[in-house]
Amino acid sequence: MKIAFTSCFSATVFPQQPVWRQILALKPDALVLTGDSIYIDELTNPTHPKVMGDFEFLQFVAAKYRRQLAQPDFAALITAVPTYAIWDDHDFLWNECYEEKAIQKKTYAGLIRASRALFNAYCAHLEERATFPVNDSDARLWNANEPAPGYREVKLTKGLPSGAPVHLHLVDGRSWRVNRTLLGSAQRGEIETAMAAAPADALHLVASGSVIEAHKGDQWGNFEDLAWLRALADKYSIACLSGDIHANDFHRIPTDKGRMLYDFTASGAAIRRAIWAGTQCQNFGLLDIDATTLRGQWLRFGFPGALAPVTIDRSSWQMRP
């Protein structure tokens, strides 16, 4: 099985997106998008989204999704390859809205309802469950009780032995991010239940918008959930696919019992280093998985990047030389 993963792209800033052709040429069995499929707070509108009315906000954000979905290379890739997405701060509201505790502010309730509806519709389109609404008055976008994207588990099977799927855990790192909590207790419980139900030798891929620990700024290391995730990694083989930082990276986080939690980061698919300024980015990662090994590599502008490929033995869950 071959899984491509990346994050952070904008059809407004980067209308030409050759990264999707680069990924498609490698013929992955699945594509995982780990956040920031759009940038709600791009400096393309004189009005900041936080002061928009609910309908104006929905129209503004819906247009961004439609533009991304209409990008020819992106459309070709998601048509050919099963695609799964999670959201991060720029799809949810705006950059680091966590810091102003936006989730808890009633004044943003209508905006959050709209962003949920639009992201849920985007995921349904990617997974070919329903096409994205062409009309902003579509009833699918106006459910007063629109649920958060929440947690989902997807079992990926193509190219692997029968009965040995890869368990992809799509987590919602924004809807319950309050104070020192990243995922919330209910979502953590769902993940624990799903991992416990899997075979003992299962490979678990956790899709996360934020990097796990070793990068400055927005990371799991700032939340109590990191201790919880490390405890899970004591029992299960867990590799995280993360984004956010507009660069490729890799880290090993040791557990208390001497096992490893791995973090594969690929970020900056079609954006600039500082969103609308700086060096252009075309970054993505690729995992090759078989019954015995997990091999990760990173590409930039379609070529191997500065990071050396990583091979992990699935039996020992240790890196090979």
Phi, psi and chi 1 to 4 in degrees:
 res  aa     phi    psi   chi1   chi2   chi3   chi4
   1 MET       -  140.5  175.2 -178.8  -70.2      -
   2 LYS  -124.4  122.8 -172.2 -178.2  -67.1 -176.2
   3 ILE  -120.6  122.4  -60.5  173.9      -      -
   4 ALA   -92.9  146.8      -      -      -      -
   5 PHE  -147.8  145.7   60.8  100.6      -      -
   6 THR  -167.2 -179.3 -168.7      -      -      -
   7 SER  -161.3  168.4   61.5      -      -      -
   8 CYS    67.2   93.3  -56.1      -      -      -
   9 PHE  -152.3  155.4   43.6   97.9      -      -
  10 SER  -151.3  118.3  166.8      -      -      -
  11 ALA   -72.2  -15.5      -      -      -      -
  12 THR   -77.4  -48.2  -54.8      -      -      -
  13 VAL   -77.7  -34.6  172.1      -      -      -
  14 PHE  -132.1   72.3 -143.1  135.0      -      -
  15 PRO   -63.3  -30.4   19.1  -30.2      -      -
  16 GLN   -92.7  122.0  -57.5  -58.5  -42.8      -
  17 GLN  -128.2   72.8  -60.0 -174.6   -5.2      -
  18 PRO   -64.6  -15.5   22.6  -34.1      -      -
  19 VAL   -57.2  -33.6   68.9      -      -      -
  20 TRP   -69.5  -34.5  -49.1  122.6      -      -
  21 ARG   -65.8  -38.7  -66.2 -161.8  -57.2  -87.4
  22 GLN   -62.4  -42.5  -62.4  161.5   12.7      -
  23 ILE   -67.7  -45.7  -67.4  173.1      -      -
  24 LEU   -60.1  -35.7 -175.2   58.2      -      -
  25 ALA   -63.3  -23.1      -      -      -      -
  26 LEU   -87.8   -4.1  -65.6  170.2      -      -
  27 LYS    54.4   57.5  -61.0 -178.9  178.8  178.9
  28 PRO   -70.8  158.3   29.1  -36.2      -      -
  29 ASP   -87.5  -18.2  -61.1  -58.3      -      -
  30 ALA  -157.5  155.4      -      -      -      -
  31 LEU  -125.3  130.9  170.0   65.3      -      -
  32 VAL  -117.6  123.6 -179.0      -      -      -
  33 LEU  -105.9  116.3  -56.3  173.3      -      -
  34 THR  -101.7   38.5   60.3      -      -      -
  35 GLY   115.8  157.3      -      -      -      -
  36 ASP    59.5   55.8  -64.1  -17.8      -      -
  37 SER   -74.6  -21.8  -70.8      -      -      -
  38 ILE  -138.3  169.2   60.1  168.9      -      -
  39 TYR  -123.7   96.8  -79.7   71.3      -      -
  40 ILE   -59.1  -33.6  -69.4  174.9      -      -
  41 ASP   -99.2   22.1   52.4  -19.0      -      -
  42 GLU   -56.9  148.7  -92.0  172.2   30.5      -
  43 LEU   -83.2   59.2  -61.5  179.3      -      -
  44 THR  -115.4    3.2   55.8      -      -      -
  45 ASN  -138.6  134.0 -169.5  -62.5      -      -
  46 PRO   -66.6  -17.0   21.7  -32.4      -      -
  47 THR  -101.5  123.0  -56.4      -      -      -
  48 HIS   -67.2  139.4 -167.0  -76.2      -      -
  49 PRO   -54.6  -28.6  -26.2   34.1      -      -
  50 LYS   -66.7  -19.2   69.0  170.8   60.8  178.8
  51 VAL  -106.0    8.4  -62.7      -      -      -
  52 MET   -77.8  153.1  -69.3  179.6  176.6      -
  53 GLY   -71.7  164.8      -      -      -      -
  54 ASP   -59.4  -46.2  -67.3   -4.9      -      -
  55 PHE   -71.0  -40.3 -171.4   57.6      -      -
  56 GLU   -60.5  -42.4 -179.5 -172.8    7.7      -
  57 PHE   -62.1  -47.3  178.0   86.8      -      -
  58 LEU   -60.0  -44.9 -174.9  140.5      -      -
  59 GLN   -61.0  -43.5  -71.2 -179.7  -55.8      -
  60 PHE   -61.9  -46.7  179.3   69.6      -      -
  61 VAL   -75.1  -39.4  177.1      -      -      -
  62 ALA   -58.6  -39.1      -      -      -      -
  63 ALA   -62.5  -34.8      -      -      -      -
  64 LYS   -66.8  -43.6  -71.1  179.6  176.3  -69.9
  65 TYR   -62.8  -43.8  -81.2  113.5      -      -
  66 ARG   -62.8  -38.7  -67.3 -168.0 -172.7  103.8
  67 ARG   -65.6  -40.1 -174.7  163.4 -179.5  174.7
  68 GLN   -67.8  -44.7 -178.1   59.5   48.9      -
  69 LEU   -65.7  -24.7  -70.6  168.2      -      -
  70 ALA   -87.5   -8.9      -      -      -      -
  71 GLN   -60.4  121.8 -154.7  -72.8  -33.2      -
  72 PRO   -57.0  -44.2  -25.0   34.1      -      -
  73 ASP   -70.8  -37.0  -64.8  -46.9      -      -
  74 PHE   -65.3  -45.4 -174.6   72.7      -      -
  75 ALA   -60.5  -39.7      -      -      -      -
  76 ALA   -65.7  -39.5      -      -      -      -
  77 LEU   -68.8  -48.4  177.7   57.9      -      -
  78 ILE   -70.8  -20.1   64.2  173.3      -      -
  79 THR   -73.6  -34.7  -61.6      -      -      -
  80 ALA   -89.6  -26.3      -      -      -      -
  81 VAL  -127.0  129.7  176.4      -      -      -
  82 PRO   -55.2  128.5  -25.8   35.4      -      -
  83 THR  -127.7  137.1  -57.7      -      -      -
  84 TYR  -131.5  142.1  -52.6   93.9      -      -
  85 ALA  -135.2  149.9      -      -      -      -
  86 ILE  -121.2  169.9   61.6  171.5      -      -
  87 TRP  -111.3  162.8   66.8   -4.2      -      -
  88 ASP  -135.1 -165.3 -157.4   22.4      -      -
  89 ASP   -60.8  -37.7   50.8  -11.8      -      -
  90 HIS   -75.8  -20.1  -65.9  -77.9      -      -
  91 ASP   -86.3  -29.9  -37.2   84.2      -      -
  92 PHE   -75.0  -56.9  173.0   60.1      -      -
  93 LEU  -147.6  -81.9  -74.3  175.7      -      -
  94 TRP  -155.0  175.7   42.8   81.6      -      -
  95 ASN   -53.2  122.3 -172.4   53.8      -      -
  96 GLU    45.8   45.9  -76.4  -43.1  -49.8      -
  97 CYS   -63.7  -15.9   47.0      -      -      -
  98 TYR   -56.4  -37.7  156.2   77.5      -      -
  99 GLU   -64.8  -27.0  -66.0  177.3   -6.2      -
 100 GLU   -98.1   11.4   60.8  173.7  -56.8      -
 101 LYS    53.2   48.1  -61.6 -176.0  177.5 -179.3
 102 ALA   -60.5  -33.5      -      -      -      -
 103 ILE   -57.9  -32.4  -63.7  171.5      -      -
 104 GLN   -91.8   -2.2  -61.5  173.7  -52.2      -
 105 LYS   -93.7  120.5  -68.8 -172.5  175.9 -179.2
 106 LYS   -61.3  -29.0  -68.7 -177.5  179.3 -179.9
 107 THR   -64.5  -21.1 -173.7      -      -      -
 108 TYR   -99.5    2.6  -63.6  147.6      -      -
 109 ALA   -57.9  -42.4      -      -      -      -
 110 GLY   -67.7  -35.1      -      -      -      -
 111 LEU   -68.9  -41.2  -52.2 -172.5      -      -
 112 ILE   -66.4  -40.6  -67.5  172.4      -      -
 113 ARG   -58.2  -43.4 -169.9 -144.2   60.6   79.2
 114 ALA   -66.8  -43.2      -      -      -      -
 115 SER   -65.8  -36.5   70.2      -      -      -
 116 ARG   -60.9  -50.0  -73.5  176.5  171.5  179.6
 117 ALA   -59.7  -43.6      -      -      -      -
 118 LEU   -69.2  -40.9  -70.0  163.6      -      -
 119 PHE   -69.0  -39.6 -174.5   76.8      -      -
 120 ASN   -61.0  -39.2  -72.4  -24.2      -      -
 121 ALA   -67.2  -37.3      -      -      -      -
 122 TYR   -61.7  -46.1  173.2   65.6      -      -
 123 CYS   -63.9  -40.4  -70.1      -      -      -
 124 ALA   -61.3  -37.7      -      -      -      -
 125 HIS   -67.3  -46.3 -175.0  103.8      -      -
 126 LEU   -58.8  -38.4  -65.3  178.1      -      -
 127 GLU   -91.6    7.1  -62.9  173.9   27.6      -
 128 GLU    60.6   32.2  -61.3 -175.7  -31.1      -
 129 ARG   -87.9  -27.0  -68.1 -177.7  -83.2  115.7
 130 ALA  -167.8  147.9      -      -      -      -
 131 THR   -77.6  152.2   57.4      -      -      -
 132 PHE   -65.5  137.7 -167.4   85.9      -      -
 133 PRO   -56.7  134.7  -25.4   35.4      -      -
 134 VAL   -90.3  -13.9  -62.5      -      -      -
 135 ASN  -121.8  131.9 -170.2  -49.4      -      -
 136 ASP   -69.1  -13.0  -64.9  -27.7      -      -
 137 SER   -92.7    3.7  -62.3      -      -      -
 138 ASP   -53.2  131.2 -169.8  -55.2      -      -
 139 ALA   -59.2  -26.3      -      -      -      -
 140 ARG   -63.0  -21.4  -69.3  175.3  -69.5  166.7
 141 LEU   -94.9    2.5  -59.4  178.7      -      -
 142 TRP  -128.4   31.3  -67.8   99.2      -      -
 143 ASN   -73.5  118.8  175.6    6.3      -      -
 144 ALA   -62.6  -23.7      -      -      -      -
 145 ASN  -114.7   43.1  -61.5  -53.8      -      -
 146 GLU   -57.4  125.0 -175.8   68.7   34.5      -
 147 PRO   -75.4  154.9   28.5  -35.0      -      -
 148 ALA   -65.5  154.8      -      -      -      -
 149 PRO   -53.9  -39.8  -26.8   34.5      -      -
 150 GLY    66.5 -161.9      -      -      -      -
 151 TYR  -100.9  140.9  162.9   73.1      -      -
 152 ARG  -141.1  145.1  -72.0 -169.4  -58.3  134.1
 153 GLU  -109.6  133.8  179.2 -169.8   18.8      -
 154 VAL  -123.2  129.9  178.6      -      -      -
 155 LYS   -98.1  117.2  -64.3  175.3 -176.9  177.6
 156 LEU   -99.8  129.5  -56.3  175.3      -      -
 157 THR  -123.8  -20.3   60.0      -      -      -
 158 LYS   -60.2  128.7 -170.0  171.9 -178.8 -179.5
 159 GLY    85.1   -1.8      -      -      -      -
 160 LEU  -109.7  160.3  -66.6  174.6      -      -
 161 PRO   -58.7  149.8  -22.4   32.0      -      -
 162 SER   -57.9  132.7  176.9      -      -      -
 163 GLY    82.3    9.3      -      -      -      -
 164 ALA  -127.8   61.7      -      -      -      -
 165 PRO   -73.8  160.7   29.9  -36.5      -      -
 166 VAL   -88.7  132.3  167.6      -      -      -
 167 HIS   -96.9  109.8  -64.6 -106.8      -      -
 168 LEU   -95.3  121.4  173.3   64.2      -      -
 169 HIS  -106.8  110.2  -57.2  -89.4      -      -
 170 LEU   -93.4  106.8  -59.3  165.7      -      -
 171 VAL  -102.3  154.4  -53.3      -      -      -
 172 ASP  -105.4  101.8 -177.7  -16.7      -      -
 173 GLY   -94.4   14.0      -      -      -      -
 174 ARG  -122.6  -31.5  -70.8  -68.4  160.9 -178.4
 175 SER   -73.5  -20.0  -62.7      -      -      -
 176 TRP  -127.7   22.4  -64.5  -81.9      -      -
 177 ARG   -83.1   96.1 -174.0 -177.7  -68.2 -137.4
 178 VAL  -136.8  131.0  179.4      -      -      -
 179 ASN    55.2 -117.5  -60.2  -35.0      -      -
 180 ARG   -99.6   10.2  -65.9  -79.8  -64.8  162.3
 181 THR  -106.4  130.2  -61.7      -      -      -
 182 LEU   -96.1  -52.2 -176.0   71.2      -      -
 183 LEU  -103.0  -23.9  -58.5 -179.1      -      -
 184 GLY    86.4  150.4      -      -      -      -
 185 SER   -65.7  -36.9   59.3      -      -      -
 186 ALA   -64.6  -44.9      -      -      -      -
 187 GLN   -66.6  -40.4 -175.4  174.5 -165.0      -
 188 ARG   -59.5  -40.1  -69.1 -162.9  -59.7  -97.7
 189 GLY   -62.9  -39.8      -      -      -      -
 190 GLU   -61.6  -42.7  -69.1 -180.0  -84.2      -
 191 ILE   -65.6  -43.9  -64.0  167.7      -      -
 192 GLU   -59.0  -43.7  -70.7  173.6   13.0      -
 193 THR   -63.2  -42.5  -61.4      -      -      -
 194 ALA   -65.5  -42.6      -      -      -      -
 195 MET   -68.1  -37.6  -71.0 -171.7  178.3      -
 196 ALA   -66.0  -29.4      -      -      -      -
 197 ALA   -81.0  -13.5      -      -      -      -
 198 ALA   -80.1  159.8      -      -      -      -
 199 PRO   -58.8  153.8  -23.9   33.7      -      -
 200 ALA   -60.4  -30.7      -      -      -      -
 201 ASP   -96.7   16.5   60.4  -10.0      -      -
 202 ALA   -66.1  150.1      -      -      -      -
 203 LEU   -99.9  124.0  171.7   58.8      -      -
 204 HIS  -109.5  121.3  -62.1  -81.5      -      -
 205 LEU  -106.3  121.5  -59.7 -180.0      -      -
 206 VAL  -105.5  114.2  175.2      -      -      -
 207 ALA   -84.9  122.3      -      -      -      -
 208 SER  -134.0  136.5  166.6      -      -      -
 209 GLY   -67.9  -40.6      -      -      -      -
 210 SER   -91.5  147.1  -61.3      -      -      -
 211 VAL   -67.7  162.6  -63.6      -      -      -
 212 ILE   -79.5  -50.1  -57.2  -53.9      -      -
 213 GLU  -147.9  -43.0 -176.9 -178.6   27.9      -
 214 ALA   -89.5    3.7      -      -      -      -
 215 HIS  -105.1  144.3 -166.3  -85.1      -      -
 216 LYS   -65.8  153.5  -66.3  179.3 -180.0  179.3
 217 GLY    90.3 -130.7      -      -      -      -
 218 ASP   -76.5  107.8 -173.5   14.5      -      -
 219 GLN  -156.2  162.0   55.0  175.5  -62.7      -
 220 TRP   -63.2  -27.5  -78.9   60.9      -      -
 221 GLY   -61.6  -14.0      -      -      -      -
 222 ASN   -89.1    1.0  -68.6  -33.2      -      -
 223 PHE  -129.1  157.0  -60.9   89.5      -      -
 224 GLU   -66.5  -17.8   60.8 -172.2   20.2      -
 225 ASP   -65.4  -21.4  -57.9   65.4      -      -
 226 LEU   -63.9  -42.8  177.7   58.8      -      -
 227 ALA   -60.9  -39.6      -      -      -      -
 228 TRP   -63.5  -44.0  165.4   82.5      -      -
 229 LEU   -67.2  -39.8 -174.7   61.4      -      -
 230 ARG   -63.6  -36.4  -70.8  176.2   67.3 -115.7
 231 ALA   -65.8  -39.0      -      -      -      -
 232 LEU   -63.1  -39.1  -81.0 -175.0      -      -
 233 ALA   -68.7  -15.0      -      -      -      -
 234 ASP   -67.5  -26.4  -85.6  -29.3      -      -
 235 LYS  -107.0  -27.7  -61.6 -172.1  -70.7 -175.5
 236 TYR  -128.6  157.9  -50.8  114.6      -      -
 237 SER   -84.8  105.2  -62.6      -      -      -
 238 ILE  -120.7  126.4  -60.0  176.1      -      -
 239 ALA  -122.9  131.0      -      -      -      -
 240 CYS   -96.8  143.6  -62.1      -      -      -
 241 LEU  -112.4  112.9  -52.8 -180.0      -      -
 242 SER  -124.4  171.0   60.6      -      -      -
 243 GLY  -141.3 -138.1      -      -      -      -
 244 ASP    83.6  -38.8 -179.3   53.9      -      -
 245 ILE   -93.7    2.4   62.8  173.2      -      -
 246 HIS    58.4   39.5  -62.5 -174.6      -      -
 247 ALA  -162.7  162.6      -      -      -      -
 248 ASN   -94.2  146.3  -66.9  -26.5      -      -
 249 ASP  -161.4  167.6 -148.4  -16.1      -      -
 250 PHE  -151.7  136.2  173.4   72.9      -      -
 251 HIS  -141.8  150.4  -70.8  100.0      -      -
 252 ARG  -112.1  128.4  -63.0  176.7  -65.3  168.7
 253 ILE  -116.6  113.0  -62.1   95.8      -      -
 254 PRO   -71.8  146.9   24.9  -32.2      -      -
 255 THR   -94.3  173.4   71.9      -      -      -
 256 ASP   -67.7  -21.9  -69.3  -21.2      -      -
 257 LYS  -103.4   15.0  -64.7 -177.7  179.6  178.7
 258 GLY    86.6    4.0      -      -      -      -
 259 ARG   -85.3 -177.7  -76.9  175.0   60.4   82.7
 260 MET  -126.1  143.6  -76.1  -68.3  173.7      -
 261 LEU  -109.2  122.7  169.7   65.9      -      -
 262 TYR  -103.8  142.5  -62.8  102.2      -      -
 263 ASP  -126.8  108.6 -175.4   19.4      -      -
 264 PHE   -97.6  116.6  -65.9   81.6      -      -
 265 THR  -111.3  129.6  -56.9      -      -      -
 266 ALA  -138.5  118.8      -      -      -      -
 267 SER  -147.5  141.8  173.3      -      -      -
 268 GLY    97.7   58.6      -      -      -      -
 269 ALA   -73.8  -43.8      -      -      -      -
 270 ALA  -153.7   77.4      -      -      -      -
 271 ILE  -159.1  175.1 -158.1   72.7      -      -
 272 ARG  -102.6  162.7  -66.9 -176.6 -179.9  -86.9
 273 ARG   -55.0  -37.4 -168.5   70.8  177.0   85.6
 274 ALA  -112.2   43.9      -      -      -      -
 275 ILE    70.5  -73.1  -57.0  177.9      -      -
 276 TRP  -109.9    4.5   45.3   78.2      -      -
 277 ALA  -138.5  158.1      -      -      -      -
 278 GLY    94.5 -166.7      -      -      -      -
 279 THR   -66.4  139.8  -53.5      -      -      -
 280 GLN   -68.8  145.3  -68.8 -174.7   -5.2      -
 281 CYS  -117.9  138.7  -59.9      -      -      -
 282 GLN  -140.2   74.6  -66.9  177.7   38.7      -
 283 ASN  -109.7  139.6  -63.0  -36.7      -      -
 284 PHE  -158.2  165.0   65.5   96.4      -      -
 285 GLY  -120.2  163.7      -      -      -      -
 286 LEU  -142.9  127.7 -164.4   68.0      -      -
 287 LEU  -107.9  132.3  -61.6 -177.3      -      -
 288 ASP  -109.9  123.5  -76.3  -71.7      -      -
 289 ILE  -126.5  130.3  -56.8  167.4      -      -
 290 ASP  -132.1 -167.5   60.3   27.0      -      -
 291 ALA   -67.4  -21.1      -      -      -      -
 292 THR  -116.1  -23.1   61.3      -      -      -
 293 THR  -136.3  156.2   59.6      -      -      -
 294 LEU  -122.7  119.4  164.9   63.8      -      -
 295 ARG  -119.4  127.1 -176.4  176.1 -174.4  -89.5
 296 GLY  -117.1  141.9      -      -      -      -
 297 GLN  -142.0  160.6   61.5  177.3  -49.0      -
 298 TRP  -124.8  143.4  -66.1  -97.0      -      -
 299 LEU  -128.4  148.1  -63.6   98.0      -      -
 300 ARG  -136.9  124.8 -177.0  170.8 -178.0  -94.3
 301 PHE    54.8   32.9  -63.9  100.3      -      -
 302 GLY    82.1    3.0      -      -      -      -
 303 PHE  -123.3  155.6  -61.8   96.8      -      -
 304 PRO   -54.1  134.6  -27.4   36.1      -      -
 305 GLY   -88.6 -165.0      -      -      -      -
 306 ALA   -71.2  -24.1      -      -      -      -
 307 LEU   -73.9  133.9  -69.7  174.6      -      -
 308 ALA   -75.1  145.4      -      -      -      -
 309 PRO   -58.4  152.5  -22.5   33.1      -      -
 310 VAL  -121.3  133.6  169.3      -      -      -
 311 THR  -121.7  127.8  -59.6      -      -      -
 312 ILE  -118.4  130.2  -60.5  167.2      -      -
 313 ASP   -77.5  121.6 -175.7  -73.7      -      -
 314 ARG   -70.5  -25.5  -71.3 -173.8   57.9 -179.1
 315 SER   -74.7  -49.7  177.2      -      -      -
 316 SER   -87.4  -18.2   66.6      -      -      -
 317 TRP    56.9   37.9 -157.0 -126.8      -      -
 318 GLN  -121.9  152.3  -64.0  -64.9  -39.4      -
 319 MET   -71.5  142.8  -72.8  177.0   56.9      -
 320 ARG   -89.6  149.6  -68.2  179.6  179.0  174.1
 321 PRO   -59.3      -  -21.9   32.3      -      -
